Amino acid sequence: MSTVCGIPSSIFWIMLLGGPGAILFSLVLINSTWWKKLVNKYYTIDMKD
């Protein structure tokens, strides 16, 4: 494993991109689960009709 300032490169990149990356990832994750719930809700309503 390559190191940056004694830190493994993967951990370094996670730390470097951690702030905005985590925010973006969580937003995408929240949105995708929200969309799934919304779609499932409307699909169940359609199935009942």
N, CA, C and O atoms as CSV, one atom per row, in Angstrom:
chain,resi,resn,atom,element,x,y,z
A,1,MET,N,N,0.841,-1.198,0.000
A,1,MET,CA,C,0.000,0.000,0.000
A,1,MET,C,C,0.875,1.246,0.000
A,1,MET,O,O,1.821,1.346,0.781
A,2,SER,N,N,0.564,2.178,-0.859
A,2,SER,CA,C,1.299,3.441,-0.872
A,2,SER,C,C,0.811,4.321,0.275
A,2,SER,O,O,-0.348,4.251,0.684
A,3,THR,N,N,1.726,5.154,0.787
A,3,THR,CA,C,1.366,6.009,1.911
A,3,THR,C,C,1.563,7.475,1.554
A,3,THR,O,O,2.444,7.813,0.764
A,4,VAL,N,N,0.751,8.334,2.130
A,4,VAL,CA,C,0.876,9.781,1.978
A,4,VAL,C,C,1.064,10.351,3.377
A,4,VAL,O,O,0.156,10.290,4.206
A,5,CYS,N,N,2.253,10.910,3.638
A,5,CYS,CA,C,2.586,11.464,4.966
A,5,CYS,C,C,2.417,10.410,6.057
A,5,CYS,O,O,1.981,10.726,7.163
A,6,GLY,N,N,2.761,9.160,5.751
A,6,GLY,CA,C,2.661,8.072,6.721
A,6,GLY,C,C,1.254,7.524,6.890
A,6,GLY,O,O,1.029,6.630,7.705
A,7,ILE,N,N,0.304,8.054,6.125
A,7,ILE,CA,C,-1.084,7.592,6.177
A,7,ILE,C,C,-1.333,6.746,4.929
A,7,ILE,O,O,-0.971,7.173,3.833
A,8,PRO,N,N,-1.935,5.571,5.053
A,8,PRO,CA,C,-2.284,4.787,3.861
A,8,PRO,C,C,-3.121,5.612,2.890
A,8,PRO,O,O,-4.014,6.354,3.301
A,9,SER,N,N,-2.825,5.476,1.597
A,9,SER,CA,C,-3.430,6.344,0.577
A,9,SER,C,C,-4.958,6.280,0.596
A,9,SER,O,O,-5.623,7.299,0.407
A,10,SER,N,N,-5.515,5.093,0.822
A,10,SER,CA,C,-6.974,4.963,0.834
A,10,SER,C,C,-7.587,5.777,1.970
A,10,SER,O,O,-8.593,6.461,1.780
A,11,ILE,N,N,-6.975,5.697,3.150
A,11,ILE,CA,C,-7.450,6.461,4.308
A,11,ILE,C,C,-7.268,7.956,4.058
A,11,ILE,O,O,-8.125,8.765,4.413
A,12,PHE,N,N,-6.119,8.317,3.429
A,12,PHE,CA,C,-5.849,9.720,3.100
A,12,PHE,C,C,-6.946,10.289,2.200
A,12,PHE,O,O,-7.454,11.383,2.445
A,13,TRP,N,N,-7.308,9.538,1.159
A,13,TRP,CA,C,-8.347,9.995,0.226
A,13,TRP,C,C,-9.718,10.042,0.898
A,13,TRP,O,O,-10.510,10.946,0.631
A,14,ILE,N,N,-9.999,9.072,1.768
A,14,ILE,CA,C,-11.267,9.075,2.514
A,14,ILE,C,C,-11.353,10.321,3.394
A,14,ILE,O,O,-12.400,10.961,3.483
A,15,MET,N,N,-10.216,10.660,4.056
A,15,MET,CA,C,-10.158,11.851,4.899
A,15,MET,C,C,-10.286,13.116,4.055
A,15,MET,O,O,-10.988,14.056,4.427
A,16,LEU,N,N,-9.592,13.127,2.905
A,16,LEU,CA,C,-9.574,14.304,2.032
A,16,LEU,C,C,-10.955,14.559,1.432
A,16,LEU,O,O,-11.428,15.694,1.389
A,17,LEU,N,N,-11.592,13.482,0.971
A,17,LEU,CA,C,-12.904,13.585,0.327
A,17,LEU,C,C,-14.046,13.336,1.311
A,17,LEU,O,O,-15.220,13.389,0.946
A,18,GLY,N,N,-13.686,13.068,2.550
A,18,GLY,CA,C,-14.669,12.661,3.558
A,18,GLY,C,C,-15.775,13.673,3.770
A,18,GLY,O,O,-16.951,13.314,3.821
A,19,GLY,N,N,-15.397,14.959,3.896
A,19,GLY,CA,C,-16.380,16.007,4.163
A,19,GLY,C,C,-17.442,16.085,3.088
A,19,GLY,O,O,-18.577,15.670,3.322
A,20,PRO,N,N,-17.104,16.616,1.890
A,20,PRO,CA,C,-18.100,16.740,0.831
A,20,PRO,C,C,-18.576,15.390,0.309
A,20,PRO,O,O,-19.739,15.242,-0.066
A,21,GLY,N,N,-17.681,14.406,0.283
A,21,GLY,CA,C,-18.034,13.075,-0.208
A,21,GLY,C,C,-19.116,12.424,0.633
A,21,GLY,O,O,-20.073,11.855,0.108
A,22,ALA,N,N,-18.950,12.517,1.956
A,22,ALA,CA,C,-19.917,11.910,2.872
A,22,ALA,C,C,-21.277,12.600,2.765
A,22,ALA,O,O,-22.324,11.955,2.817
A,23,ILE,N,N,-21.237,13.922,2.616
A,23,ILE,CA,C,-22.477,14.697,2.487
A,23,ILE,C,C,-23.212,14.305,1.205
A,23,ILE,O,O,-24.416,14.049,1.219
A,24,LEU,N,N,-22.467,14.262,0.097
A,24,LEU,CA,C,-23.057,13.876,-1.185
A,24,LEU,C,C,-23.602,12.457,-1.130
A,24,LEU,O,O,-24.716,12.187,-1.579
A,25,PHE,N,N,-22.791,11.542,-0.568
A,25,PHE,CA,C,-23.185,10.137,-0.482
A,25,PHE,C,C,-24.451,9.977,0.352
A,25,PHE,O,O,-25.369,9.252,-0.031
A,26,SER,N,N,-24.493,10.669,1.508
A,26,SER,CA,C,-25.659,10.566,2.381
A,26,SER,C,C,-26.901,11.157,1.712
A,26,SER,O,O,-28.001,10.620,1.846
A,27,LEU,N,N,-26.714,12.270,0.990
A,27,LEU,CA,C,-27.837,12.880,0.272
A,27,LEU,C,C,-28.378,11.938,-0.789
A,27,LEU,O,O,-29.590,11.767,-0.919
A,28,VAL,N,N,-27.482,11.331,-1.542
A,28,VAL,CA,C,-27.883,10.378,-2.587
A,28,VAL,C,C,-28.586,9.185,-1.961
A,28,VAL,O,O,-29.609,8.719,-2.464
A,29,LEU,N,N,-28.025,8.691,-0.849
A,29,LEU,CA,C,-28.583,7.531,-0.160
A,29,LEU,C,C,-29.976,7.849,0.376
A,29,LEU,O,O,-30.906,7.059,0.213
A,30,ILE,N,N,-30.115,9.013,1.016
A,30,ILE,CA,C,-31.407,9.441,1.561
A,30,ILE,C,C,-32.421,9.598,0.430
A,30,ILE,O,O,-33.561,9.146,0.538
A,31,ASN,N,N,-31.992,10.245,-0.658
A,31,ASN,CA,C,-32.886,10.473,-1.789
A,31,ASN,C,C,-33.314,9.166,-2.431
A,31,ASN,O,O,-34.484,9.001,-2.776
A,32,SER,N,N,-32.379,8.231,-2.597
A,32,SER,CA,C,-32.705,6.967,-3.247
A,32,SER,C,C,-33.677,6.153,-2.396
A,32,SER,O,O,-34.617,5.564,-2.929
A,33,THR,N,N,-33.462,6.114,-1.074
A,33,THR,CA,C,-34.375,5.377,-0.203
A,33,THR,C,C,-35.737,6.067,-0.151
A,33,THR,O,O,-36.776,5.409,-0.092
A,34,TRP,N,N,-35.719,7.408,-0.175
A,34,TRP,CA,C,-36.965,8.173,-0.173
A,34,TRP,C,C,-37.752,7.905,-1.445
A,34,TRP,O,O,-38.966,7.709,-1.410
A,35,TRP,N,N,-37.041,7.898,-2.574
A,35,TRP,CA,C,-37.690,7.613,-3.855
A,35,TRP,C,C,-38.254,6.206,-3.882
A,35,TRP,O,O,-39.349,5.985,-4.400
A,36,LYS,N,N,-37.514,5.244,-3.325
A,36,LYS,CA,C,-37.995,3.855,-3.274
A,36,LYS,C,C,-39.278,3.763,-2.459
A,36,LYS,O,O,-40.229,3.093,-2.860
A,37,LYS,N,N,-39.300,4.440,-1.310
A,37,LYS,CA,C,-40.495,4.441,-0.465
A,37,LYS,C,C,-41.671,5.072,-1.201
A,37,LYS,O,O,-42.794,4.569,-1.159
A,38,LEU,N,N,-41.387,6.194,-1.882
A,38,LEU,CA,C,-42.420,6.913,-2.619
A,38,LEU,C,C,-42.978,6.038,-3.735
A,38,LEU,O,O,-44.194,5.932,-3.900
A,39,VAL,N,N,-42.092,5.416,-4.495
A,39,VAL,CA,C,-42.492,4.539,-5.600
A,39,VAL,C,C,-43.277,3.346,-5.069
A,39,VAL,O,O,-44.318,2.993,-5.624
A,40,ASN,N,N,-42.786,2.720,-3.993
A,40,ASN,CA,C,-43.483,1.581,-3.398
A,40,ASN,C,C,-44.872,1.977,-2.918
A,40,ASN,O,O,-45.829,1.220,-3.078
A,41,LYS,N,N,-44.980,3.165,-2.328
A,41,LYS,CA,C,-46.256,3.679,-1.837
A,41,LYS,C,C,-47.249,3.819,-2.984
A,41,LYS,O,O,-48.391,3.371,-2.890
A,42,TYR,N,N,-46.799,4.445,-4.065
A,42,TYR,CA,C,-47.682,4.652,-5.213
A,42,TYR,C,C,-47.994,3.341,-5.935
A,42,TYR,O,O,-49.088,3.160,-6.470
A,43,TYR,N,N,-47.012,2.422,-5.944
A,43,TYR,CA,C,-47.260,1.123,-6.565
A,43,TYR,C,C,-48.315,0.348,-5.792
A,43,TYR,O,O,-49.179,-0.290,-6.393
A,44,THR,N,N,-48.254,0.397,-4.457
A,44,THR,CA,C,-49.247,-0.319,-3.649
A,44,THR,C,C,-50.627,0.298,-3.824
A,44,THR,O,O,-51.629,-0.417,-3.838
A,45,ILE,N,N,-50.689,1.627,-3.957
A,45,ILE,CA,C,-51.965,2.312,-4.204
A,45,ILE,C,C,-52.535,1.875,-5.557
A,45,ILE,O,O,-53.728,1.598,-5.677
A,46,ASP,N,N,-51.662,1.816,-6.579
A,46,ASP,CA,C,-52.092,1.392,-7.914
A,46,ASP,C,C,-52.578,-0.052,-7.903
A,46,ASP,O,O,-53.553,-0.382,-8.579
A,47,MET,N,N,-51.914,-0.905,-7.150
A,47,MET,CA,C,-52.280,-2.316,-7.079
A,47,MET,C,C,-53.667,-2.481,-6.442
A,47,MET,O,O,-54.444,-3.340,-6.857
A,48,LYS,N,N,-53.971,-1.657,-5.437
A,48,LYS,CA,C,-55.267,-1.729,-4.760
A,48,LYS,C,C,-56.398,-1.312,-5.698
A,48,LYS,O,O,-57.488,-1.882,-5.644
A,49,ASP,N,N,-56.153,-0.336,-6.542
A,49,ASP,CA,C,-57.159,0.116,-7.506
A,49,ASP,C,C,-57.307,-0.914,-8.589
A,49,ASP,O,O,-58.106,-0.734,-9.508
